[in-house]
Structures are given as C-alpha cells and as structure tokens.
C-alpha cells in the first residue's frame, strides 16, 4: 500500500517533468520539462568538442561534427519512473543519479570523416608488400615493411562512448600494425614459388578474346604474407574485376540490309556477355597452382560468363542463307609507317561487305579494285626488284593475307595464292612463316570459291590504334571442319646486309626501321577440310623465301 502511495505522489509531483537524478549525456535535467531539457542539452552540444590525441599531438572537432538523436534520447529518459519498475522508485528514494547516454546516429558525418582522414595522413605508415622481380630468368626479392594504420572499428567505438556522454577528455587514437615484412623462411618460400613460374604462361579465352599472362603477371598474383596460401585471392579478384569491363558486352541484335546486289548494312546477332568473376577467379587459382607443379609450363582456361541471347538473330533478318560466322582470320601490322596504315584501312574498307553467291569465285583484285594513287592509295614501302621502294598501295597485302587466313578457316577451296618473295615481319607477328598471300594485279591474285549452300559475306574489322586486322566470313555451315598444320620451316640462309634508304617524308637526322632482317627459308603447311568423315580438300601450301635485310629510312627533308 505504501509503495502505491509513493508512486501516486511521485507522478503528481513530477507530472510532465523528468524525475530526480536523471541526466542525459551527463547533463542534469531532473525537474525540467521536455522543452527545457532539450534546450539545455542543445546548448551543451553546441559547446562540446570531440578531442583526439596521439603521441602528444591533439585534434578537435565541434559539436556539429556529430549527429545526435536528441528526441529519441529524451523519450528514453522520460520513461524513467513511469515504467512501473520497482527499481526506478527505489533509486528515487535514495536520490541515485541515472544517466542516459545521448543517442548518436550511425556513421561519421563529413566534418569528422575529414578530420580522421587528416589525422590518418599524419600518423599512418603504409605497409609495403615484398616485391618479386624476374630478370633474365633469375628471381630477386625486396622484402616488404610493416605498416601502422588507424584501427577504425575501435576508434568509432571509443568516439561514440565519449560523444554519447559529452565527455571532453581526449580520445587516444587506436592503431594496429599491418605485418608485411617477411621472415627469412617466408622470403625463401616466396622465392621458390616465383622460380617455379619462370617460363610459364596462363592463357584466358573468351570467344575471340585471348589474354596471355606471362611469368611476370603470374608472379604478381603470388601471396606475399601467407606461407600456407600460394596465391592471393584478392589479387586474382582485382585482376578479373579490371578485365571484366573489357569483355562484358550487351546483346547485339542482328542487322542485314541488302540493296541492288550489295550488302549496305550488316551486324551479326551476338549474345550479351557478363563475366562470372567469382567462378573465373576460382578457375584461375586452380590453374595457377597447377603451374607451380613441376609438370605443365602452360595452362589454358575458358573464362566463365553468362550469356544473353539477342532478340533478333541473323537468320531472321535476311533471305540469303547467311546465318553464322563460318571463318575468321587475323593479323597484326605493328611498326607500319603512317601511309601503310592508311592503305591497310582503305583496302580493308573496299573488301568489306563483299557478297559471294553459291558457286561464285571471290577475287581479291576484282573486289578491291585498282591499286594506285588515282584510286586513293598512298605511297608506302613495297618490295620491288629485290629492294624496298616507295610504291602506291604498300600494305594491301596485309588484307589479302588476312583474307587468305579467313577463307582457310572457313574451309573454302583456295583457287589462287602466291607467297611473298621475302619473309615479311608484319605477317609473322601472330603466325609462323608461310601463311601469307601477296597480290599484284594483274599477274598475282588471291582467289577462293564459295562451295557452301548459301551466300558468303566478308566483313573486315580494322583497328588502326592497335594495328590489328580481322576478317570474318559469314554464311551457312554445312558441317565442314578445316585444319591447318603447324608450318614447317627449313633451309635457313642468313639475312642480307642492312639497307639504309633516303626518305624525304622524315626530318633530316631521323632514322626509322621499316623492315627487319629475316633469314631465307622454305616453309610449308597442310590444309585439310573434312565433312562427316569425307575429305573435301587436301592441299600443301609451299613458299620459298629469299633472305632479306633490315631496312632503315633516313630522313632527308629540311
């Protein structure tokens, strides 16, 4: 009965006021109504500063650097004495102070974040990972060093405690050590692993994209500070994340417009691609660990990707039987001079969209047309009479060579093909000698026959920035499979003495190499086409190359 009376008296006496002994953030608010209490707390907050210290240095922020939840804090404190809890009234009897910490919003607002970043720039020491270098098949290692960084989790905990009680005692900034300096045993283990990767490669494939990781790339993925884990998963994931944007593609609807016997617009329907970074990273790590074994020197994996079909496919937008890509050829032409690059692009443009009916023969010379200054070609260096000389259309053979490779990839009968008199470096940048095709109208042409059930469309993709040319041949697959053997090269003879040739397009005193010394040799490879067990074609392509010299251009312009 006495307790009930006590509760009744207290409720009448402290109606709409905070009970005795109640503080919020150590601000005395007992006996105050809500508006008065809030005003007192706000004044205290406005004069409050969060202070930090580290090794004798001090920093501070204003009260505005913290977002306080004042209304929620008042609500909680106001419930004291009104919850029908016996302990509340016992505390009232002995006039015991009850503090409710101010509620603080999650996260840091900009002012506090800026201060912490400023302090970090002063006190943090970045950890440095051990560096592994391979030079002339020898491994050298520079040990890493430990770092000191702010322990953000602990700092946030300490800060919230101080701020919720408006405590102006400085917060000692906590730090933690990041261990990156390797022990002698770890250094030895890292060196052994790096040595096992010398001369090894990992090839990543996705459709026509091929990415080659050499020994230096592989070593960069090694774990530096974990003796049990050979490769660092984070490094592998970061590599894939950087690679994905270059490989990811949206679905591409097919386009096909045919007018007056000519294709005026064509785009193959292509699946959308999104690299599955997690699964690909797992495959890479498995392959990397295989490379650490004594056996394989090369590993190859298919990049895992999700595919989304286009809404409009190629076979739905044309009536010529062109349904899919049936062949592809490519070449590179690094080190080409400007006019040669221009001529490659012009010839590729004129060969683009060539349409060959079933039973019809493709003639490079006929499709590309006259090669001369009058038809837009520029002077570039060509082989003529055993020398490199300026001539209209230098570089056109880059296109005929790439078309030759594409036609063989499609399994088409090669009617006419001529090898170059000399080994030309441009055609060996992604191929062994012997897989080239020179043209020189009217005596030398590159021709193939369309013996497929439908029309054939030639598409050229030229990138003058990367100096990369691709020929794609579209049609209808009839199940044929084409193979070319690895070219055999024999009968090598030494290259000729270096040639220096005046060039009026270069400034006097400059020197530019346009041809690289090549040995004379004989080369051959086998071309075979099979369908359902039947051999449709079998042919040996042979070429005899005379020795060739390095050629340097000497500038003569004033």
C-alpha positions as CSV (number, residue, x, y, z in Angstrom):
1,X,0.0,0.0,0.0
2,X,2.8,2.4,0.9
3,X,4.6,1.7,-2.5
4,X,1.4,2.6,-4.4
5,X,1.1,5.8,-2.4
6,X,4.7,6.6,-3.2
7,X,4.1,6.1,-6.9
8,X,1.0,8.2,-6.9
9,X,2.7,11.1,-5.1
10,X,5.7,10.9,-7.5
11,X,3.5,11.0,-10.6
12,X,1.6,14.1,-9.3
13,X,4.7,15.9,-8.2
14,X,6.7,15.2,-11.4
15,X,3.9,15.3,-14.0
16,X,5.4,16.2,-17.4
17,X,8.9,16.6,-15.8
18,X,11.9,14.4,-15.7
19,X,12.4,12.6,-12.4
20,X,15.1,13.4,-9.9
21,X,18.6,12.2,-10.6
22,X,18.0,11.8,-14.4
23,X,20.8,13.0,-16.7
24,X,21.2,12.7,-20.5
25,X,24.8,12.7,-21.6
26,X,25.7,13.7,-18.1
27,X,23.5,16.9,-18.4
28,X,21.3,17.3,-15.4
29,X,17.7,17.5,-16.5
30,X,15.7,16.4,-13.4
31,X,12.7,18.6,-12.7
32,X,12.8,20.1,-16.2
33,X,10.0,19.8,-18.7
34,X,10.8,18.4,-22.1
35,X,11.4,21.7,-23.9
36,X,13.6,23.0,-21.2
37,X,15.6,19.8,-21.1
38,X,16.1,19.8,-24.8
39,X,17.3,23.4,-24.8
40,X,19.8,22.6,-22.1
41,X,21.2,19.6,-24.0
42,X,21.4,21.5,-27.3
43,X,23.4,24.3,-25.5
44,X,25.8,21.7,-24.1
45,X,26.2,20.0,-27.5
46,X,26.9,23.4,-29.2
47,X,29.8,24.0,-26.8
48,X,31.0,20.4,-26.9
49,X,34.2,19.4,-28.8
50,X,35.3,15.9,-29.6
51,X,39.0,15.7,-28.9
52,X,41.6,13.3,-30.1
53,X,45.2,12.7,-29.2
54,X,48.2,10.6,-30.4
55,X,51.7,10.8,-29.2
56,X,51.4,14.3,-27.9
57,X,49.5,15.7,-30.9
58,X,45.9,16.9,-30.4
59,X,42.9,17.5,-32.7
60,X,39.4,18.5,-32.0
61,X,36.0,19.0,-33.7
62,X,32.9,21.0,-32.9
63,X,29.6,19.5,-31.6
64,X,28.2,19.8,-35.2
65,X,30.6,17.0,-36.2
66,X,28.2,14.5,-34.6
67,X,24.6,13.8,-35.4
68,X,22.7,13.4,-32.1
69,X,19.3,11.8,-31.9
70,X,18.0,14.2,-29.1
71,X,14.3,13.3,-29.4
72,X,15.0,9.6,-29.0
73,X,17.3,10.3,-26.1
74,X,14.6,12.4,-24.4
75,X,12.0,9.7,-24.9
76,X,14.1,7.1,-23.3
77,X,14.9,9.2,-20.2
78,X,11.4,10.4,-19.8
79,X,10.2,6.8,-19.3
80,X,12.3,6.6,-16.1
81,X,9.8,6.5,-13.2
82,X,6.9,5.8,-15.5
83,X,7.6,2.2,-16.3
84,X,6.1,0.6,-13.1
85,X,9.6,-0.8,-12.3
86,X,10.3,-1.2,-8.6
87,X,14.0,-0.4,-9.1
88,X,13.1,3.1,-10.5
89,X,11.3,4.1,-7.3
90,X,13.9,2.6,-5.1
91,X,16.5,4.7,-6.8
92,X,14.3,7.7,-6.4
93,X,14.1,7.1,-2.6
94,X,17.9,7.1,-2.3
95,X,18.2,10.0,-4.9
96,X,20.5,7.9,-7.1
97,X,21.6,9.6,-10.4
98,X,20.6,7.7,-13.5
99,X,22.4,8.7,-16.7
100,X,21.1,8.0,-20.2
101,X,23.8,8.4,-22.9
102,X,22.9,10.6,-25.8
103,X,22.0,8.5,-28.8
104,X,24.4,9.0,-31.7
105,X,23.5,8.3,-35.4
106,X,25.4,5.6,-37.1
107,X,28.4,6.6,-39.3
108,X,30.6,9.7,-39.5
109,X,29.4,13.0,-40.9
110,X,31.7,14.8,-43.3
111,X,33.5,17.1,-40.7
112,X,34.5,14.1,-38.6
113,X,35.4,12.0,-41.5
114,X,37.7,14.8,-42.9
115,X,39.4,15.1,-39.6
116,X,40.1,11.4,-39.3
117,X,41.4,11.4,-42.8
118,X,43.7,14.3,-42.0
119,X,45.0,12.5,-38.9
120,X,45.5,9.3,-40.8
121,X,47.7,11.2,-43.3
122,X,49.9,12.2,-40.4
123,X,50.2,9.1,-38.3
124,X,49.6,6.2,-40.7
125,X,52.6,4.4,-42.3
126,X,51.6,2.5,-45.4
127,X,52.6,-1.2,-45.4
128,X,54.7,-2.2,-48.3
129,X,54.4,-5.7,-49.8
130,X,57.5,-7.6,-50.8
131,X,58.5,-7.1,-54.4
132,X,59.4,-10.0,-56.7
133,X,61.2,-9.4,-59.9
134,X,62.3,-11.7,-62.7
135,X,65.2,-10.6,-64.8
136,X,67.0,-12.9,-67.2
137,X,65.3,-15.9,-65.6
138,X,66.6,-15.0,-62.1
139,X,64.4,-14.1,-59.2
140,X,65.2,-11.2,-56.8
141,X,63.1,-10.2,-53.8
142,X,62.9,-6.9,-51.9
143,X,61.4,-7.5,-48.5
144,X,58.3,-5.7,-47.5
145,X,57.8,-3.5,-44.5
146,X,55.2,-3.3,-41.7
147,X,52.7,-0.5,-41.6
148,X,50.7,1.3,-39.0
149,X,47.1,2.2,-39.6
150,X,44.2,3.6,-37.6
151,X,42.0,0.9,-36.1
152,X,38.7,2.4,-37.4
153,X,36.5,0.0,-35.6
154,X,38.0,0.6,-32.2
155,X,38.2,4.4,-32.9
156,X,34.5,4.5,-33.7
157,X,33.6,2.6,-30.5
158,X,35.7,5.0,-28.3
159,X,34.3,8.0,-30.1
160,X,30.7,7.0,-29.7
161,X,31.2,6.4,-26.0
162,X,32.8,9.8,-25.5
163,X,30.3,11.7,-27.6
164,X,27.2,10.0,-26.1
165,X,28.4,11.3,-22.7
166,X,29.6,14.6,-24.0
167,X,33.0,13.7,-22.4
168,X,35.7,16.2,-23.4
169,X,38.6,14.0,-22.3
170,X,40.7,13.4,-25.4
171,X,40.2,10.1,-27.2
172,X,43.5,8.2,-27.7
173,X,43.6,7.2,-31.3
174,X,44.0,3.4,-31.5
175,X,46.3,1.9,-34.2
176,X,47.2,-1.5,-35.4
177,X,50.2,-3.0,-37.2
178,X,49.8,-4.5,-40.7
179,X,52.5,-7.1,-41.0
180,X,54.2,-7.1,-44.4
181,X,57.8,-7.7,-43.5
182,X,58.5,-11.3,-44.3
183,X,60.6,-13.7,-42.1
184,X,63.7,-15.3,-43.7
185,X,61.7,-18.5,-44.1
186,X,58.8,-16.7,-45.8
187,X,61.2,-15.0,-48.2
188,X,62.8,-18.3,-49.1
189,X,59.4,-19.9,-49.7
190,X,58.3,-16.9,-51.9
191,X,61.5,-17.2,-54.0
192,X,61.0,-20.9,-54.5
193,X,57.4,-20.3,-55.8
194,X,58.5,-17.5,-58.1
195,X,61.3,-19.6,-59.6
196,X,58.7,-22.3,-60.4
197,X,56.8,-19.8,-62.5
198,X,59.7,-18.8,-64.7
199,X,58.9,-19.5,-68.4
200,X,55.3,-20.4,-67.7
201,X,52.1,-18.9,-69.1
202,X,48.4,-18.9,-68.4
203,X,46.0,-18.2,-71.3
204,X,42.5,-16.9,-70.7
205,X,40.0,-17.4,-73.5
206,X,36.5,-16.0,-74.2
207,X,35.2,-16.2,-77.7
208,X,37.8,-14.5,-79.9
209,X,39.5,-12.8,-76.9
210,X,42.8,-14.3,-75.8
211,X,44.6,-12.9,-72.8
212,X,48.1,-14.2,-72.1
213,X,49.6,-13.9,-68.6
214,X,53.3,-14.4,-68.7
215,X,55.7,-15.2,-65.8
216,X,55.8,-11.6,-64.5
217,X,52.0,-11.4,-64.4
218,X,51.8,-14.8,-62.6
219,X,54.4,-13.7,-60.0
220,X,52.3,-10.6,-59.3
221,X,49.5,-12.8,-58.1
222,X,51.6,-14.7,-55.5
223,X,50.7,-14.4,-51.9
224,X,53.3,-12.4,-50.1
225,X,52.4,-12.9,-46.5
226,X,50.7,-16.2,-46.2
227,X,53.0,-19.2,-46.3
228,X,50.1,-21.7,-46.5
229,X,48.3,-19.9,-49.4
230,X,50.3,-19.8,-52.6
231,X,48.3,-17.2,-54.4
232,X,46.5,-14.1,-53.1
233,X,42.8,-14.4,-53.8
234,X,42.3,-10.6,-53.5
235,X,44.9,-10.1,-56.3
236,X,43.2,-12.6,-58.6
237,X,39.8,-11.0,-57.9
238,X,41.2,-7.5,-58.6
239,X,42.7,-8.7,-61.9
240,X,39.4,-10.2,-63.0
241,X,37.5,-7.0,-61.9
242,X,39.8,-4.9,-64.1
243,X,39.4,-7.3,-67.0
244,X,35.6,-7.7,-67.0
245,X,34.7,-4.3,-68.3
246,X,36.7,-5.0,-71.5
247,X,34.9,-8.3,-72.1
248,X,31.4,-7.6,-70.9
249,X,29.0,-6.8,-73.8
250,X,25.3,-6.1,-74.2
251,X,23.3,-8.4,-76.6
252,X,23.5,-7.1,-80.2
253,X,20.5,-7.6,-82.4
254,X,21.2,-8.6,-86.0
255,X,21.0,-6.1,-88.8
256,X,21.0,-7.0,-92.5
257,X,20.2,-4.7,-95.4
258,X,20.6,-5.8,-99.0
259,X,20.2,-3.4,-101.9
260,X,21.0,-3.6,-105.6
261,X,23.1,-6.8,-105.2
262,X,25.2,-5.3,-102.3
263,X,25.0,-5.5,-98.5
264,X,24.7,-2.0,-97.3
265,X,24.5,-2.8,-93.5
266,X,25.3,-5.9,-91.6
267,X,25.7,-6.8,-88.0
268,X,25.7,-10.3,-86.7
269,X,23.3,-11.1,-83.8
270,X,25.6,-11.6,-80.8
271,X,25.0,-12.8,-77.3
272,X,25.4,-10.5,-74.4
273,X,28.3,-11.5,-72.2
274,X,28.8,-10.9,-68.5
275,X,31.9,-12.4,-66.9
276,X,31.3,-14.5,-63.8
277,X,34.1,-13.1,-61.8
278,X,33.8,-15.4,-58.8
279,X,33.8,-18.7,-60.8
280,X,36.5,-17.4,-63.2
281,X,38.7,-16.4,-60.2
282,X,38.4,-20.0,-58.9
283,X,39.5,-21.5,-62.2
284,X,42.4,-19.1,-62.4
285,X,43.6,-20.1,-58.9
286,X,43.4,-23.8,-59.7
287,X,45.4,-23.3,-62.9
288,X,48.0,-21.2,-61.1
289,X,48.5,-23.9,-58.5
290,X,49.0,-26.4,-61.4
291,X,51.7,-24.2,-62.8
292,X,53.6,-24.4,-59.5
293,X,53.9,-28.1,-60.1
294,X,56.9,-29.4,-61.9
295,X,55.0,-30.6,-65.0
296,X,53.0,-28.1,-67.1
297,X,54.5,-24.9,-68.5
298,X,51.3,-23.7,-70.0
299,X,47.7,-23.7,-68.7
300,X,44.6,-22.5,-70.6
301,X,41.1,-21.8,-69.3
302,X,37.8,-20.6,-70.7
303,X,36.6,-17.5,-68.8
304,X,33.2,-18.3,-67.2
305,X,30.5,-16.0,-68.5
306,X,26.7,-15.6,-68.5
307,X,25.2,-15.2,-72.0
308,X,22.1,-13.4,-73.0
309,X,20.7,-14.1,-76.5
310,X,19.8,-11.2,-78.8
311,X,16.1,-10.6,-79.5
312,X,16.8,-10.6,-83.3
313,X,19.1,-13.2,-84.7
314,X,20.9,-13.1,-88.1
315,X,18.8,-15.9,-89.8
316,X,15.6,-13.9,-89.1
317,X,16.6,-10.7,-91.0
318,X,18.0,-12.0,-94.4
319,X,17.0,-14.4,-97.1
320,X,20.5,-15.2,-98.5
321,X,21.2,-18.1,-96.2
322,X,23.7,-16.1,-94.1
323,X,23.2,-17.4,-90.6
324,X,26.5,-17.5,-88.8
325,X,30.2,-16.9,-88.8
326,X,32.0,-19.7,-90.6
327,X,35.6,-18.4,-90.7
328,X,37.9,-15.9,-89.2
329,X,41.4,-14.6,-90.0
330,X,43.6,-12.1,-88.2
331,X,46.9,-10.3,-88.5
332,X,48.9,-7.5,-86.8
333,X,50.9,-4.8,-88.5
334,X,52.9,-3.1,-85.7
335,X,55.8,-0.9,-86.8
336,X,53.9,0.2,-90.0
337,X,54.5,3.7,-91.3
338,X,51.5,6.1,-91.5
339,X,50.9,5.6,-95.2
340,X,50.9,1.9,-94.9
341,X,48.4,2.0,-92.0
342,X,46.2,4.2,-94.2
343,X,46.4,1.8,-97.1
344,X,45.6,-1.2,-94.9
345,X,42.5,0.6,-93.8
346,X,41.4,1.6,-97.3
347,X,41.8,-1.9,-98.8
348,X,40.0,-3.4,-95.8
349,X,37.1,-1.0,-96.3
350,X,36.9,-1.9,-100.0
351,X,36.9,-5.6,-99.3
352,X,34.3,-5.2,-96.6
353,X,30.7,-6.4,-97.3
354,X,31.8,-8.4,-100.3
355,X,29.0,-10.8,-101.1
356,X,29.7,-14.1,-102.9
357,X,26.9,-16.3,-104.2
358,X,27.0,-20.1,-104.0
359,X,29.3,-21.4,-106.8
360,X,30.8,-17.9,-107.3
361,X,34.5,-17.2,-107.0
362,X,36.0,-14.4,-104.9
363,X,38.8,-12.4,-106.5
364,X,40.8,-10.0,-104.2
365,X,42.0,-7.9,-107.1
366,X,38.4,-7.6,-108.6
367,X,36.8,-6.7,-105.2
368,X,39.4,-4.2,-104.1
369,X,39.9,-2.6,-107.5
370,X,42.9,-0.8,-109.0
371,X,45.7,-0.1,-106.6
372,X,47.1,3.3,-107.4
373,X,47.3,6.9,-106.3
374,X,44.4,7.7,-108.6
375,X,42.1,5.4,-106.6
376,X,43.1,6.9,-103.2
377,X,46.1,4.8,-102.2
378,X,49.2,6.5,-100.8
379,X,52.9,5.7,-101.3
380,X,54.3,3.3,-98.8
381,X,57.2,0.9,-98.9
382,X,56.8,-2.2,-101.1
383,X,59.2,-5.0,-102.2
384,X,60.0,-4.5,-105.8
385,X,63.1,-5.7,-107.8
386,X,64.7,-7.0,-104.6
387,X,64.5,-3.7,-102.8
388,X,62.2,-1.8,-100.5
389,X,60.9,1.1,-102.5
390,X,58.1,3.6,-102.3
391,X,55.1,2.5,-104.3
392,X,51.3,3.0,-104.4
393,X,49.4,0.8,-102.1
394,X,52.1,-0.6,-99.8
395,X,50.2,-2.6,-97.1
396,X,47.4,-4.0,-99.3
397,X,48.9,-7.5,-98.9
398,X,48.1,-7.2,-95.2
399,X,44.5,-7.5,-96.2
400,X,45.0,-10.3,-98.8
401,X,47.0,-12.3,-96.3
402,X,44.2,-11.9,-93.6
403,X,41.5,-12.9,-96.2
404,X,43.6,-16.0,-97.1
405,X,43.6,-17.0,-93.5
406,X,39.9,-16.4,-93.1
407,X,39.0,-18.4,-96.2
408,X,41.0,-21.3,-94.9
409,X,39.4,-21.1,-91.5
410,X,36.0,-21.3,-93.3
411,X,37.2,-24.4,-95.1
412,X,36.8,-22.9,-98.6
413,X,38.7,-24.1,-101.7
414,X,41.7,-21.8,-102.3
415,X,41.9,-21.3,-106.1
416,X,44.9,-19.0,-106.3
417,X,47.5,-17.9,-103.7
418,X,51.1,-16.6,-104.0
419,X,53.6,-16.4,-101.2
420,X,55.8,-13.3,-100.8
421,X,59.3,-13.4,-102.2
422,X,60.7,-12.5,-98.8
423,X,59.7,-13.1,-95.3
424,X,57.8,-10.0,-94.2
425,X,57.7,-9.3,-90.4
426,X,54.1,-8.0,-90.5
427,X,52.8,-11.4,-91.4
428,X,54.7,-13.2,-88.7
429,X,53.6,-11.1,-85.7
430,X,51.0,-13.8,-84.9
431,X,52.0,-16.6,-87.2
432,X,54.9,-18.7,-88.3
433,X,56.3,-18.2,-91.8
434,X,54.3,-19.4,-94.8
435,X,50.7,-18.3,-94.1
436,X,50.7,-15.2,-96.2
437,X,49.3,-14.2,-99.6
438,X,50.7,-11.5,-101.9
439,X,48.8,-9.8,-104.7
440,X,50.0,-7.7,-107.7
441,X,47.4,-7.1,-110.4
442,X,47.0,-8.5,-112.9
443,X,49.6,-11.3,-112.6
444,X,49.0,-12.3,-108.9
445,X,45.7,-12.6,-107.2
446,X,44.2,-14.3,-104.1
447,X,41.0,-16.2,-105.0
448,X,38.7,-18.7,-103.3
449,X,35.5,-20.4,-104.2
450,X,32.2,-20.4,-102.4
451,X,31.1,-24.0,-102.5
452,X,28.7,-23.7,-99.5
453,X,24.9,-23.9,-99.7
454,X,24.4,-20.2,-99.2
455,X,25.8,-16.8,-99.9
456,X,29.0,-15.7,-98.2
457,X,29.6,-12.3,-96.7
458,X,33.1,-10.9,-96.0
459,X,33.4,-8.5,-93.1
460,X,36.6,-6.6,-92.2
461,X,37.3,-5.2,-88.8
462,X,40.4,-2.9,-88.8
463,X,41.7,-1.2,-85.7
464,X,44.4,1.4,-86.6
465,X,45.1,2.1,-83.0
466,X,46.1,-1.5,-82.1
467,X,47.2,-2.2,-85.7
468,X,45.1,-5.3,-85.7
469,X,43.1,-6.5,-88.7
470,X,40.3,-9.2,-88.6
471,X,38.4,-10.8,-91.5
472,X,35.2,-12.5,-90.6
473,X,33.4,-14.7,-93.1
474,X,29.6,-15.3,-92.6
475,X,27.5,-17.9,-94.4
476,X,25.8,-21.2,-93.6
477,X,27.8,-24.0,-92.0
478,X,27.4,-27.4,-93.7
479,X,29.4,-29.2,-91.0
480,X,32.8,-29.0,-92.7
481,X,35.9,-28.7,-90.4
482,X,39.1,-27.1,-91.6
483,X,42.5,-27.7,-90.1
484,X,45.9,-26.3,-90.9
485,X,49.1,-28.0,-89.7
486,X,51.9,-26.2,-87.9
487,X,54.1,-24.7,-90.7
488,X,57.4,-26.5,-91.2
489,X,60.4,-24.2,-91.8
490,X,63.8,-25.4,-93.1
491,X,66.7,-24.5,-95.3
492,X,67.5,-21.3,-93.4
493,X,70.0,-18.9,-95.0
494,X,71.5,-15.8,-93.3
495,X,69.9,-12.3,-93.9
496,X,71.3,-9.8,-96.3
497,X,73.3,-6.7,-95.1
498,X,71.3,-3.8,-93.6
499,X,69.9,-1.3,-96.1
500,X,69.7,2.4,-95.4
501,X,67.3,4.3,-97.7
502,X,66.6,8.0,-98.0
503,X,63.1,9.2,-97.1
504,X,62.0,12.7,-97.9
505,X,59.0,12.5,-95.6
506,X,61.2,12.2,-92.5
507,X,63.2,15.1,-90.9
508,X,66.9,15.1,-91.6
509,X,68.8,13.3,-88.8
510,X,66.0,10.9,-88.0
511,X,66.2,7.2,-88.6
512,X,63.3,4.7,-88.7
513,X,63.3,1.0,-89.2
514,X,60.6,-0.4,-91.5
515,X,61.9,-3.9,-92.3
516,X,63.6,-6.4,-90.0
517,X,66.3,-8.8,-91.1
518,X,64.9,-12.2,-92.0
519,X,66.6,-15.4,-93.0
520,X,65.8,-17.0,-96.3
521,X,63.9,-20.3,-95.8
522,X,61.5,-22.7,-97.2
523,X,58.1,-23.2,-95.5
524,X,55.1,-25.4,-96.0
525,X,51.9,-26.4,-94.2
526,X,49.0,-28.8,-94.9
527,X,45.4,-27.6,-95.4
528,X,42.7,-30.1,-95.0
529,X,38.9,-29.9,-95.0
530,X,36.7,-32.8,-93.8
531,X,32.9,-33.2,-93.5
532,X,31.2,-36.2,-92.0
533,X,34.4,-38.3,-92.4
534,X,34.8,-37.3,-96.1
535,X,37.9,-35.3,-97.1
536,X,36.7,-32.4,-99.3
537,X,40.1,-30.8,-99.8
538,X,43.7,-31.6,-99.0
539,X,46.4,-29.3,-100.2
540,X,50.0,-28.4,-99.3
541,X,51.0,-24.7,-99.5
542,X,54.7,-24.2,-100.0
543,X,56.7,-21.0,-100.1
544,X,60.4,-20.3,-100.8
545,X,61.7,-17.1,-99.2
546,X,64.8,-15.3,-100.3
547,X,66.9,-13.8,-97.5
548,X,66.1,-10.2,-96.6
549,X,67.8,-7.3,-94.8
550,X,66.9,-4.8,-92.1
551,X,65.8,-1.6,-93.8
552,X,66.2,1.8,-92.2
553,X,64.7,5.0,-93.5
554,X,67.0,8.1,-93.3
555,X,65.2,11.4,-93.1
556,X,66.2,13.9,-95.8
557,X,63.5,16.7,-95.5
558,X,64.7,20.1,-94.5
